[in-house]
């Protein structure tokens, strides 16, 4: 049903349903027939999420986490594991205790640590070659979202050797069990350790695309707060706000369920309470553990409900400028929530009452987010953003969001361009304002 509805929508658009212009549709304006088709597709996604068996990985947490996980590895009779990581993790030697523990149990390891931020297709393919060359039998990804996504996509390519990553783009294109896959997040943010999704960059086309499949959920997750102690306050903040964005976009989307809302509330409450502690006291181990759980809960929420325009725009900033995903979300979260306006006040009020105080409202929630962003030194503008790129970014964001994201209301090209213009560096923003005033003067 889901694929049929999406095909119908795309056929209609290709047969003359033009993108909605700023004159036809404004935020909070009349919904078009195409938007109603999108809502039908969103209903199909909601039904699928309710009926499909989305697995929750086994979580190993606490002082005995590694030893308990090793018992599982031995039961699986895994003799060689591919350890996927990145140069930063290796420089800090964070992977070594886990590798040493595996060796003590007679399990061989092969380290693939060439994972880049926003990993591209060649990065994944090199990992596939490494896995095959050393006859590995499973994968453990130790790192942030890029590393975990890389591990998931290597596993997907191993499961479907005749399919390229481009051919697996979209929904349910893997459809095969993966080799045993384990995740060890070293940042508290992406939630990739619990989601059905993985994102890859196509550097040639300067785009990112997602692969979504039930099989991409890892078999097990190790939550080890000591591995996050070396994170800088800024990286701790941006990755945490990525998790907060997952929680909020899941909560305000039209496909939110009782389960996803509960997970969003849990994640939001933990982040608002513990991120200031982590930012001010990076070695606060209990707060670090709470943040890992927050990212996990937020991942559980959005893997069932998807995300929204914050992510749709953020992915374009990452693809075009190489901006880290967490930072891109942090830069966009408040502007996008403000652009939704009153359309999400009921949802934000409900979230505020469960995470702040019983008498809180939407404005209190917005204020709490603004305070958090300010206290974590998140900029008000995007330094890399160029005025001449804005139309392209907006067009690509719309293409990503429509129809796949069950957003609370629909933005158009003009809406997203307006958000982006507000984030231009001051010099460019002043130039744009001057040009607009000059143009307006010609018609007085």
N, C-alpha and C positions, 0 to 999 in steps of 0.2 A: 504493500500500500504506500509506504513512504516513498519508495523509488518511483512508483507510478505518478504520484502527485507531483514530485519534483520534476519529472520529465514533462508533465503537462504544463507546469509553470514555465519551464525553459522554452518549450515549443511556442507558447503564447508570446513570450518576450521576443523570441527570434522572428515571429510572424507579424511583428508590428507594434507590440506593447512597448512603447518607448520608456526609457528611464524617466521617473517623475522629476519635473523641473521645479525650481524654487517657486515659480508662479502657481504651479498646480497643487503643491502640497507643502505645508509648513508644519513644524512640530506642533502637535495638538490639533491639526486641521483634519479635513475630511479624509477618510481612508479610501483608497482607490480599490478597484476590482482586483488588481494585481496583489495588493496587500491582503485582500481577503483570501486569495489563493495561497499566499504565504502562510496565513493563519491555519488554513486547512492542512498544509504540510507540517506546521508546528504541532498540530493535534496528532498527526501520525507519528511524529517523533516522541511525543509524550506517551502515546500508547505503546510504542516500541520499548521505551525506557522502562515502562511498568511491567511489560511482559518478558523482556529478554533477561536472561540470567547474567547480570553483571557481577562478576566475582569480586569479593573483597580479599586482598592478599592477606596471608598470615603475617601478623605483626610480631616481631621479636624486639622487645624493649626492656630496659632495665639492665642491671649488672650481669645477668646471666644470658643476655641476648645472643651474644656470639656463640657461646657454648651450646645453647639450644638450637641455633641455626645449624651449627656443625653436625649435630645429630641428624638433622633433616638431610643434609648433604650426603652423609654416610648412608642413610637409608635409600637415597636415590642412586647409590653406587656410582657417583660422579667421580671420574678419575682426573679430568683436566677441565679447568674453568678458564674462560676468557675474562680477564679483569679489565673492564672499560673505565677509563678515567681521563683526566686532562693534565697538562703540564703544571698547572697551579697546585693541584692536589698532590702530584708526585713531588714537587718542590718542597711541600710541607710534610711529605712522607705520611700522609694520612691513610693511605692504602696499606701500608706495611704491616700494621698489627693484624689485619684481617688475612693478608697473604701469609704471614707467619703462622697464624692459627690453622689455616688450611694445610700448610706444609707439615705441621705437626701431626695432622690426621692422615697424612699420606696422599693428599690431594694436590696435584700439580697445578700451576697457574701460568698463564701467558698474559703479560701486561700489554694492553693497547692503550696508550696514553696520548694519542695525537688528536684528541677531540678538541675542536675549536668552539668558541662561542658561536651560537647560531649555526650548528653543524650543517655543512653542505653535502650534496650527494656524493662527491668523491670521498669525503671523510667516512661516510657510512660504508661505501664499497671497500675501502681499505680495511675496515674492521671485519667485513665479511671474509675478505681474503685471509686475514690473520687467523680467524676462527677456523677456516677450512684447512689452512696450511698446517696447523698444529693439532688437528683432529680433536677439537674441543667438544665437550658434551653439555655445556651449559654456560651461562653468562652471569656475572655479577657486576653491576654498574655502580661505581662509587664516585659520587659527584653531585653537581647541581642538575638543573633541568636539562641542559644541553647534553650532559653525559648520560642521564637516564633515558632521554629520547633516543640518543645514539644507540644505546644498548638495546632498546626495544626494536628499533628499526633494523639493526643487525640481525636480531632474532627473527624478524618478519621476513627478511631476505633469505635467511637460511631455510625458513619454512616454505617459502615460495620462490625457489631459485630461478624459475622461468619468468617471473614478473619483476619489472623494474619498479623503483619507488614511485615514479610518475604514474605507473599503471595501478598502483595501490592507493592513489590519492582518493580521498572521500570516505564514504561509509562502507564498511563491511566488504573490503576487497582482499583481505588476507585469508580469512576463513579456514585457517589451519591451526592446529595446536603448535605452540612455540616450544623450542627447547627450554629446559628449566632456566628461568630468568629471575634474578633477585636484584633488589635495588637498595642502595644505602645512600639516602640523601645527605649531602653535606651543607645544604642550604635549606632554610625553612621557607619555601615559597611555591614552587611550581606545582607540587602535588602530583607530578608525573609518576611517582611511585604507586599511585592508586588509580590512575585514570586509564581510559580506553584509547587515549590519543597520544600521538607523537608528531612533532613538527620538524620539518626539514627545510633548509634554504636551497633554492635554486639560484645560485649566484649569477649564472649567465643571464637569467631573465629578471634578476633582482626582485624575486618574490619569495614568500614562504608559503608552504602548503601543509595541510594536516592529513595524516592517515589515522582513521578511526576504526577500531575493530575490537571486539570483546576479548580476543586472544592477547591483546597488548597489555592487559593488566598483569603485572609481575606475580610470580608465584608466592614470593615472600618479601617482606620489607624489614630492614634493620634500622631502628630509630636509636641512634647513638649520639646524644647531645655533645659529648666530648669532641666529636669531629667538627662541630660548628663553632668551637671556641675561638678558632683562629680567624674567623670572619671579621672584616673591618666593620665598624658601626654603619658606614654607608651601605655596604653590600648587605648587611643584615637587614637594614631598613628597606631597601628596594625589593629584595626577595620577599620579605614579609608583606609588603604592600601588594605584591603580586598575589599572594594568598588572600589578602583582604579583598582584592578585586574579584577573585574567583567567588568568594563567599557572597559579596554584595551583588554581583551580576547574576549569580544563580538565584539569589533571593528575590530580586526585583523582576526577573524574567517571567513570562507568562506560563512557563512550564514547571515552575517551582511546585514541589510536592511537600507533603508533611515531613517525609524523610529528609529531603534536601534542605528544607527550611531549618530543621533541627540541627543539621550539620553546619549550615551557614551561621546560625546563631552561636553554636559552640565555638566555631573558628573565629568569628568576629569578637566575641567576648574575650577569648584568649589573647588575640592580637592587641586589642586596645589596652588590655591589662599588662601584657608582658613585653611588647615591643619597646616601650619607653625604658623598661628595666634593662633589656638587652642593649639598647643604644647607649645608655649611660654606664652600664656595668657589663661589658662584653663577656666576662668570665662567670656570670650568674648562671650556674649549671641548671638550676630548676627552671628558670625562665626560658633557657634554651630548649629544654625538654618540652615545655608547654608550647613553644613556637613550632616544634616539629609536629606535635599533635594537631596544632591549628592548621598547618599546611595540609596534613593528611585529611582532616575533616573537610576542609574547603575543597580538596580534590574529590572526595566522595560526593560532595554536593554538585559540583559543576560537571562531573563526568556523566551525570544523569540529566542535567538540565541545560547544559552548554553555557555559553558566555554572551557577551554583547558588544556594543560599539567600542568600548574601551579596548578590548582585545583586537577587534577588527582594525582599528587605527594603529594600535601598538605594533602589530605584526608588520605593517607597512614601514613604520619607522625603523624597525629592526632590519628589515630586508634592504632598505634604501641607504640607511646611514650606519648600520651596525650598532645601533643603540641596544644595550642590554634589555631583555624583555621586562625584567622587574622595574627598571628605571622608566621604560616607556609607559608601562601601566601607571606608575606613580605620577608621572607628568600629566596623564590624561584623566585620572580617576575623578578628581573634583570638577574639572571643566565639563566632562560628559554628564555627570550627575546633575550639575547645574543646568545643562542644556535640556535635560529631560523635564525640568521644572516641576510643576504641580502634578504631572502625570504619574510620578512615582512617590508622591508624598505619603500615601496610605501605606505602601510597603516600607518606606524608610521609617515611618512612625512606629510601625509594628516591630521592626528590627531594633529601633532605639529603645523601645519599652522593655525589650528582652535582654538588652546588652548594656544599657546606660542606667536608666531609672524608670520606674513604673509610669511616671507622668511626663516622660520625654516625648518629643515629636520629631518630625522630619528635619526641622531646622537644627535641633540639637544633634541629630546624627550628622548632618552636613558640617556643623561646627566642630564636632569631635574629629571628623576626618581631616578637616582643614588644620586643626591644631596639631594632629599627629604628623601631617605632611610638613608643617612648619617646623616642628620640633626635630624632625629628622632631616632638615635642611634640603628638602626637595625643591628644586628651582621652580619658578613660576613661568619660565619660558623654555623652549627647546633650542639649545644653542646651535645645533646642526641644521635646523629647519630652514629651508630656502623658499621664498615666496613662489618662485617659478615651479616648485615641486608640488604645491598644495593641491592643485586640481587632480594631478595624477594620484596622489596619496588618497584623496577623497574617493576617487573613482574606484580604486582598488579596494578600499575599505568597504564600500557599498557592495562590490562584487563578492567579497568574502562574507559579509553579514547576511545578504539576501540570496536565498531564503533560509539559509541554514540556522541562523541565530534567532531564537524566540524572544526578541527584544520587547520591552514593555510598550514601546511605540516606535514608529518608523521615522528615521532621519532620511533626508535626501542629500544630494551632492552639495547643495548650498548650505545645509545645516552643518555638515562636517567641515566644509571649507571655513565656515564662520568660527568653529571651534579651533581650527588650526591657525587661523589668522590671529586669534587671541593669544596664541602661544609663540608667535614669532619673536625672535630677539628684538629688543627695543629699537635698535637702529632700523631694522627692516620694517617693523611695525609702524614707526614714525613715517618712513618713506611711503608705505602703503596708505596711511591716513592722509598724507599730503597729496598723493595722487588722486585719491577719492575726492578730496575737497576741490582740487583743481578741476577735475572732470565735472563735478557738480556745478562749479562756477560758470562753466561754459553754457549751461542750460538755464541760468537765472534770467 
